[in-house]
Amino acid sequence: MRLKNILIVVKDIERAKQFYHDLFGLEMILDNDGNMILTEGLVLQEEKYWKEFIGRAIIPENNSCELYFEEADIEGFIERLERYYPEVKYVNRLMMHSWEQKVIRFYDPDGNLIEVGTPM
């Protein structure tokens, strides 16, 4: 068995698709009307369908998991993030861990936590 995809819930699938394309270069592989597969195995699921499937409330910014990306030019990434999405909500701005990895954490427009770090 292997992990195939990671699914995140979004309110506006087109806005989310654009966000992940602008910042991470992800492209759409398949669009199944409210369920979109992007490159790198990220699946976007529209909130209205997800609520119907699980019968529970969606809790943005719940901080129970994150999407992790690596970027060697993290300062360039931050410039792109602030240029395209100046309203982004940060969890922490650029910081250095004790093991000398630079990281930044922020929420996507739907409250999904994202970390971008320099390669280890």
Contacts in CASP RR format, 6 or more apart in sequence:
PFRMAT RR
TARGET T0000
AUTHOR 0000-0000-0000
METHOD contacts of the structure
MODEL  1
MRLKNILIVVKDIERAKQFYHDLFGLEMILDNDGNMILTEGLVLQEEKYW
KEFIGRAIIPENNSCELYFEEADIEGFIERLERYYPEVKYVNRLMMHSWE
QKVIRFYDPDGNLIEVGTPM
4 41 0 8 1.000
5 37 0 8 1.000
5 41 0 8 1.000
5 42 0 8 1.000
5 43 0 8 1.000
6 41 0 8 1.000
6 42 0 8 1.000
6 43 0 8 1.000
6 67 0 8 1.000
7 43 0 8 1.000
7 44 0 8 1.000
7 45 0 8 1.000
8 16 0 8 1.000
8 42 0 8 1.000
8 43 0 8 1.000
8 44 0 8 1.000
8 45 0 8 1.000
8 67 0 8 1.000
8 108 0 8 1.000
8 110 0 8 1.000
8 112 0 8 1.000
9 45 0 8 1.000
9 46 0 8 1.000
9 47 0 8 1.000
9 50 0 8 1.000
9 58 0 8 1.000
9 110 0 8 1.000
9 112 0 8 1.000
10 16 0 8 1.000
10 44 0 8 1.000
10 45 0 8 1.000
10 46 0 8 1.000
10 47 0 8 1.000
10 108 0 8 1.000
10 109 0 8 1.000
10 110 0 8 1.000
10 112 0 8 1.000
11 46 0 8 1.000
11 47 0 8 1.000
11 109 0 8 1.000
11 110 0 8 1.000
12 46 0 8 1.000
12 109 0 8 1.000
13 34 0 8 1.000
13 36 0 8 1.000
13 44 0 8 1.000
13 46 0 8 1.000
15 109 0 8 1.000
16 44 0 8 1.000
16 108 0 8 1.000
16 109 0 8 1.000
16 110 0 8 1.000
17 28 0 8 1.000
17 36 0 8 1.000
17 38 0 8 1.000
17 44 0 8 1.000
19 85 0 8 1.000
19 108 0 8 1.000
19 109 0 8 1.000
20 26 0 8 1.000
20 38 0 8 1.000
20 42 0 8 1.000
20 44 0 8 1.000
20 108 0 8 1.000
21 27 0 8 1.000
22 80 0 8 1.000
22 84 0 8 1.000
22 85 0 8 1.000
23 77 0 8 1.000
23 80 0 8 1.000
23 81 0 8 1.000
23 84 0 8 1.000
23 85 0 8 1.000
24 40 0 8 1.000
24 69 0 8 1.000
25 39 0 8 1.000
26 38 0 8 1.000
26 39 0 8 1.000
26 40 0 8 1.000
26 42 0 8 1.000
27 38 0 8 1.000
27 39 0 8 1.000
28 36 0 8 1.000
28 37 0 8 1.000
28 38 0 8 1.000
29 37 0 8 1.000
29 38 0 8 1.000
29 39 0 8 1.000
30 36 0 8 1.000
30 37 0 8 1.000
34 44 0 8 1.000
34 45 0 8 1.000
34 46 0 8 1.000
34 49 0 8 1.000
35 43 0 8 1.000
35 44 0 8 1.000
35 45 0 8 1.000
35 46 0 8 1.000
35 49 0 8 1.000
36 43 0 8 1.000
36 44 0 8 1.000
37 43 0 8 1.000
38 44 0 8 1.000
42 67 0 8 1.000
47 58 0 8 1.000
47 110 0 8 1.000
50 58 0 8 1.000
51 57 0 8 1.000
51 58 0 8 1.000
60 107 0 8 1.000
60 110 0 8 1.000
60 111 0 8 1.000
60 112 0 8 1.000
61 89 0 8 1.000
61 107 0 8 1.000
61 111 0 8 1.000
61 113 0 8 1.000
63 91 0 8 1.000
63 113 0 8 1.000
65 113 0 8 1.000
66 105 0 8 1.000
66 112 0 8 1.000
66 113 0 8 1.000
66 114 0 8 1.000
66 115 0 8 1.000
67 112 0 8 1.000
67 113 0 8 1.000
67 114 0 8 1.000
67 115 0 8 1.000
68 114 0 8 1.000
68 115 0 8 1.000
68 116 0 8 1.000
68 117 0 8 1.000
69 114 0 8 1.000
69 115 0 8 1.000
69 116 0 8 1.000
69 117 0 8 1.000
70 116 0 8 1.000
70 117 0 8 1.000
70 118 0 8 1.000
70 119 0 8 1.000
70 120 0 8 1.000
71 77 0 8 1.000
71 116 0 8 1.000
71 117 0 8 1.000
71 118 0 8 1.000
71 119 0 8 1.000
72 118 0 8 1.000
72 119 0 8 1.000
74 94 0 8 1.000
74 102 0 8 1.000
74 103 0 8 1.000
74 104 0 8 1.000
74 116 0 8 1.000
74 117 0 8 1.000
74 118 0 8 1.000
75 94 0 8 1.000
77 104 0 8 1.000
77 116 0 8 1.000
78 94 0 8 1.000
78 104 0 8 1.000
81 88 0 8 1.000
81 104 0 8 1.000
81 106 0 8 1.000
82 88 0 8 1.000
85 109 0 8 1.000
88 106 0 8 1.000
88 107 0 8 1.000
89 106 0 8 1.000
89 107 0 8 1.000
89 111 0 8 1.000
90 104 0 8 1.000
90 105 0 8 1.000
90 106 0 8 1.000
91 105 0 8 1.000
91 106 0 8 1.000
91 107 0 8 1.000
91 113 0 8 1.000
92 103 0 8 1.000
92 104 0 8 1.000
92 105 0 8 1.000
93 104 0 8 1.000
94 102 0 8 1.000
94 103 0 8 1.000
94 104 0 8 1.000
95 102 0 8 1.000
95 103 0 8 1.000
95 104 0 8 1.000
96 102 0 8 1.000
96 103 0 8 1.000
97 103 0 8 1.000
99 120 0 8 1.000
101 117 0 8 1.000
101 118 0 8 1.000
101 120 0 8 1.000
102 117 0 8 1.000
102 118 0 8 1.000
103 115 0 8 1.000
103 116 0 8 1.000
103 117 0 8 1.000
103 118 0 8 1.000
104 115 0 8 1.000
104 116 0 8 1.000
104 117 0 8 1.000
105 113 0 8 1.000
105 114 0 8 1.000
105 115 0 8 1.000
105 116 0 8 1.000
106 113 0 8 1.000
106 114 0 8 1.000
107 113 0 8 1.000
107 114 0 8 1.000
108 114 0 8 1.000
END
